[in-house]
Amino acid sequence: QVQLVESGGGLVQAGGSLRLSCAASGRTFSSSAICWFRQAPGKERELVARFTVTGSTVYNEFVRGRFTISGDNAKDMIYLQMDDLKVEDTAVYYCYYPGYWGQGTQVTVSS
């Protein structure tokens, strides 16, 4: 079993920043396999950011240049730094490990 707990969401004005955290626990695994998804109201869940097998990062085209995924393997933590937030970034953000989802954290960006 793997448990994923997100935190750090909230309400922020457009142009502001938030840092999301995902705490992973359970069986031993590579935290670099964890990625971030989001789901906006009425829309399908979409990938936001992930690591590749070589350790580089891949981003959804809508967040590239504004969001940064990072991790701390020693602490089993994954982060998502979100800068220059836009109203369209409003969504529930989830961390995901193959077969497991966190409960999500709400991010609301006001104009």
C-alpha positions as CSV (number, residue, x, y, z in Angstrom):
1,Q,0.0,0.0,0.0
2,V,1.0,3.6,-0.7
3,Q,-0.5,6.6,0.9
4,L,-0.2,10.0,-0.7
5,V,-1.2,13.2,1.1
6,E,-1.3,16.5,-0.6
7,S,-1.2,19.9,1.1
8,G,-0.5,23.5,0.3
9,G,-3.6,24.4,-1.7
10,G,-5.6,27.5,-1.1
11,L,-6.9,30.8,-2.6
12,V,-4.5,33.1,-4.3
13,Q,-4.8,36.0,-6.7
14,A,-3.8,35.8,-10.3
15,G,-0.1,36.3,-10.6
16,G,0.6,34.8,-7.2
17,S,2.4,31.6,-6.1
18,L,1.6,28.5,-4.2
19,R,3.8,25.5,-3.3
20,L,2.0,22.1,-3.1
21,S,3.5,19.2,-1.2
22,C,2.9,15.5,-1.6
23,A,3.9,13.3,1.3
24,A,4.3,9.6,0.4
25,S,4.4,6.7,2.8
26,G,4.0,3.0,2.7
27,R,6.1,0.5,0.9
28,T,9.5,1.4,-0.4
29,F,9.4,3.0,-3.8
30,S,11.0,5.7,-5.9
31,S,9.4,9.1,-5.2
32,S,10.5,10.2,-8.7
33,A,7.6,8.0,-10.0
34,I,5.1,10.3,-8.4
35,C,3.6,12.9,-10.6
36,W,1.0,15.7,-10.4
37,F,-2.4,15.8,-12.0
38,R,-5.2,18.3,-11.8
39,Q,-8.9,18.3,-12.5
40,A,-10.9,21.5,-13.1
41,P,-14.7,21.6,-12.7
42,G,-16.3,19.9,-15.7
43,K,-13.0,18.8,-17.2
44,E,-11.1,15.6,-17.3
45,R,-8.1,15.0,-15.0
46,E,-4.9,16.0,-16.8
47,L,-1.2,15.5,-16.2
48,V,0.5,18.6,-14.9
49,A,4.1,17.5,-14.3
50,R,6.2,14.4,-13.9
51,F,9.8,13.1,-13.9
52,T,11.2,11.0,-16.6
53,V,13.3,7.8,-16.0
54,T,16.4,9.8,-16.5
55,G,15.4,12.4,-13.9
56,S,14.5,15.2,-16.1
57,T,11.0,16.8,-16.0
58,V,8.1,17.1,-18.3
59,Y,5.3,19.6,-18.1
60,N,1.8,20.2,-19.5
61,E,2.1,22.9,-22.1
62,F,-0.2,25.1,-20.1
63,V,2.0,25.3,-17.1
64,R,5.5,25.0,-18.7
65,G,7.7,27.9,-17.5
66,R,5.5,28.6,-14.5
67,F,5.4,25.4,-12.5
68,T,8.3,23.4,-11.2
69,I,8.2,19.8,-9.9
70,S,10.8,18.7,-7.5
71,G,11.4,16.0,-5.0
72,D,13.2,14.9,-1.8
73,N,13.8,11.2,-1.9
74,A,15.1,11.2,1.6
75,K,11.8,12.5,2.9
76,D,9.6,10.8,0.3
77,M,8.2,14.3,-0.6
78,I,7.3,15.7,-4.0
79,Y,6.6,19.4,-4.5
80,L,4.9,21.5,-7.1
81,Q,6.0,25.1,-7.1
82,M,3.4,27.2,-9.0
83,D,4.2,30.7,-10.0
84,D,2.4,33.3,-12.0
85,L,-0.9,31.5,-11.4
86,K,-3.8,32.1,-13.7
87,V,-7.5,31.8,-13.2
88,E,-7.5,28.8,-15.5
89,D,-5.1,27.0,-13.1
90,T,-8.0,26.6,-10.7
91,A,-8.5,22.9,-10.0
92,V,-8.1,20.1,-7.5
93,Y,-4.5,19.0,-7.7
94,Y,-3.6,15.4,-7.1
95,C,-0.4,13.5,-6.7
96,Y,-0.3,10.1,-8.3
97,Y,1.8,7.0,-8.0
98,P,1.0,4.1,-10.3
99,G,-2.2,2.6,-8.8
100,Y,-2.6,5.2,-6.1
101,W,-4.1,8.7,-5.9
102,G,-4.0,11.2,-3.1
103,Q,-7.1,12.9,-1.9
104,G,-6.3,16.1,-3.7
105,T,-5.9,19.7,-2.6
106,Q,-7.9,22.6,-4.0
107,V,-6.2,25.5,-5.7
108,T,-8.4,28.5,-6.5
109,V,-7.0,31.5,-8.4
110,S,-9.1,34.6,-8.4
111,S,-8.9,37.4,-10.9
